[in-house]
């Protein structure tokens, strides 16, 4: 995980989008509809991690915010590995908005 290039306001309201980018990959985090949703975009590819808003459930991996669930993971790092694979990137390249850093069980 990298904080390089993070453009993430402190605090913020539920439903407010937080964005982080390293130039090649953009991450968008939002809490809405009872979920915490972190979506990565790179060169037309998308990978989304989602967890219930209470933060105690497994993290699901989808191909997009509304996409079909591909897999569930207990650990945030394992979900990030899968997201990176979908983006043809290294997990270390994924920018993580500060508000999303505590996802996972």
Secondary structure, DSSP 4 states (H G I P E B T S, - for coil): -B-TTEE--SS--TT--EEEE-SS-EEEEEEETTEEEEEEEETTEEEEEEEETTS-SPEEEESSTTSPEEEEESSHHHHHHHHHHHHTS-GGG-B--GGGTT---
